Amino acid sequence: MASWTLVGGDSKLVANKSGPTRLGFVLVLKLFEPEGRFPELLEEVPQAAVEYVAGLVKSRPPSSRSTP
């Protein structure tokens, strides 16, 4: 299971990204860390994780899970 927090160098990796790009990058990064792969579908990322990370990076979560 992914650790959905920003630690160490994570903040530096996302510093030059904003809005939905920042949110998507962090979600992909955090799923890649423990699983060694990128998600193929948005549905692979738990909705609770999307909302939590959106709060961390100060971005709004997508309004629909069907939109990539």
C-alpha positions in Angstrom: 0.0 0.0 0.0 1.2 3.5 -0.9 2.3 6.0 1.7 0.2 9.0 0.8 2.4 11.7 2.4 5.0 14.0 1.0 8.4 13.4 2.7 12.0 14.2 2.1 12.7 15.2 -1.5 9.1 14.7 -2.6 8.3 18.4 -2.0 11.2 19.4 -4.3 9.9 17.0 -7.0 6.5 18.7 -7.1 7.6 22.3 -6.5 7.6 23.3 -10.2 4.2 21.7 -10.9 0.8 23.3 -10.2 -2.9 22.4 -10.0 -4.0 19.1 -11.6 -0.5 18.4 -12.9 0.8 18.5 -9.3 -2.0 16.3 -8.1 -1.5 13.7 -10.8 2.2 13.7 -10.4 2.1 13.0 -6.7 -0.5 10.3 -7.1 1.6 8.5 -9.7 4.7 9.0 -7.7 3.2 7.6 -4.5 1.7 4.6 -6.3 5.0 3.9 -8.0 7.1 3.9 -4.8 5.7 0.7 -3.3 4.6 -1.1 -6.4 7.3 -0.2 -8.8 4.8 0.5 -11.6 2.6 3.3 -12.7 -1.2 3.0 -12.5 -3.0 2.1 -15.7 -6.4 3.3 -14.6 -7.5 6.2 -12.4 -9.6 3.7 -10.5 -6.4 2.0 -9.2 -6.0 5.0 -6.9 -8.4 5.0 -3.9 -10.7 8.0 -3.9 -9.8 8.7 -0.3 -6.1 9.0 -1.4 -7.0 11.3 -4.2 -8.9 13.6 -1.9 -6.2 13.5 0.8 -3.3 14.2 -1.6 -5.4 17.0 -3.2 -5.5 18.6 0.2 -1.7 18.2 0.6 -0.9 19.8 -2.7 -3.7 22.4 -2.5 -5.5 21.2 -5.6 -9.0 20.2 -6.2 -9.7 16.5 -6.9 -11.3 15.6 -10.2 -15.1 15.8 -10.1 -15.5 12.5 -11.9 -13.4 9.4 -11.6 -14.1 8.7 -15.3 -12.0 11.7 -16.4 -8.3 10.9 -16.5 
